[in-house]
Structures are given as C-alpha cells and as structure tokens.
C-alpha cells in the first residue's frame, strides 16, 4: 500500500463536518492528493466533487435555492422512492428533500472490494448516512424502510455512492430510484455520450414513447430527456473541449437517464440560469423500467462509481475490473 494509505488510516483526518447557511450539516471528504467531496445531510446530496487540482466536476446552478425542503439544483440527488412525477409523492420522491443523519453504527460493509489500492476501502475517506421514514412520511408512503447511503472518495479521486434500501419487516413494497447526477461540462455542443448506442429508450419528451437509439454516440443539439433501458454497467461522457471523460460505473442500476433542458425549458426553471444548459448534463444511473420490490427483511443495493480521466486516457476493461466493475 502506498504511504498515503498509512497516513490516512485516521478517518477523522479525511473527514470534516461543517454547517451550511441553514445550519444543516455538511460532510467534507478529502484525500491526500487534494481531491474532495462534500455531502449535505439535506437530501443526502453530494453537492461538490473536486479533483486533485481543485476543479469542480459536478454542476451547481448559480440560481440554486438552498432552502429546505427544496433540493439544491445540481450535484448528485438521491431520487427515491420514485423518479418522475406520479401519484401523491413529490417529483422524484421525498428522499432528496429530507434531512438525513450520520449513521454511527452502520451494518457490516458490503462484500470485500478488489485488492487494488485505488478501489480498496483502506485509505478511502467516506461517510455513512441514514434515512428512515417519519410518521408523516408513513402516512404518505406507508412502507417501513431503512435507507443507508455510503459516499466514499478513493485515493485516486473516484467518487462512489452505495445505496442500500432494506424492508424493515413491513409488507412488501416497490420503488424506483435514480442518482440524479449533474455533470459539469464545458460546452454541451461539444459533449458525446458513449455506451448507449442501439439501446431502446423512453422519450420523456413524447409521452415516454419507446424508441431505439441509432447513433454511434449521443450528441446534443436540443432538449433531451430520455431513459435508456437495460444499459451497460459503464457509460462514458466525453467533454471534448476540456479533454475530460467521466466514466460512470453502475451496479443494480439497469437504466440510464440522459437530460439536458436546453434553452426553452431552462427559461422556465426559476432555480436555473437561462444559459446554464450549456454547462451541464444529467446522466443518471437509475432503476426505473422495472421497479424494485422488497419483501420483508430484503435489501437492495445500488452502486454508482464516478471517475474523471483525461480523454486521452483509454479506459480499458482491466481498469474497470480493478475498480470493481
Ligand atoms: O429526466 C430528468 C427529469 O425528470 C426531467 O424531466 C427534469 O424534470 C429533471 O428530471 C429535473 O427534475 P427536478 O425535479 O429536479 O427539476
């Protein structure tokens, strides 16, 4: 193990808790190379992920509203127990609008990670968060669950989110889920998404019509709001201008949402700048087409791993396997 791993045995050195302007706790994760991630207990939302040069990799709107219960426009939002706007619940569910707590007594970690240093939990800085339904929540969505979220920052700067939803011996329930991920891009017209070619998708701009992707890579010239079905474990977002590629690894998340509001829709969102569509792209690891059903005592795990590499870096299978994908 590199010497950094030894120096960073002390988890306290790699995590720091502060409060935001509303007095809500935020957890700052740092690694010894200068990378960082910040997670708000408001919604369990990752609100910042910076590389070792201090460059922000997630998009946050300059007009974001930081006022509970509204979730901040940007970062990585936890959309549970639904994604989309159906029935009694808020759009994209209530989890992103709730105050989570730090889980001081997490259950044993998920199965052991590969030995590769960059992906082993040794030397990672991480935080475990917990959401349980309040009495009010149970009136609205009468299912007894525990939602544990581990956010971790690896020595190589990768950001991993592991969501574990358990049915706490209530009646069976079903839910859909998405990590609503706002990636920062230099110019949306210079961005390509690879890994979704030839897939079927639901076009949310035309009543979720089922269509098939034809292109060899997705590029952007207008509003796009699509749910790609049964997508591969790895999707790449190439930011040509910045020569940066985001590699999105997913487990337990068969679908991928791709969304850019473009000019017209941007003007209708109070917490989003008219031109900000040029500098963001949502690519969400999700489980939407087939909702997840949990019987009493059952648990679902959804894992997202984000890597930001220089586009010249060819991301081969070995690299992915070493990261647990
Ligand atoms: O597909 C992504 C999407 O459902 C879009 O339709 C758009 O509504 C976006 O999520 C943002 O949703 P929000 O509730 O965060 O404004």
Boltz pocket constraint, residues with backbone or C-beta under 6 A from the ligand:
constraints:
  - pocket:
      binder: B
      contacts: [[A, 84], [A, 91], [A, 92], [A, 204], [A, 225], [A, 226], [A, 257], [A, 258], [A, 259]]
      max_distance: 6.0
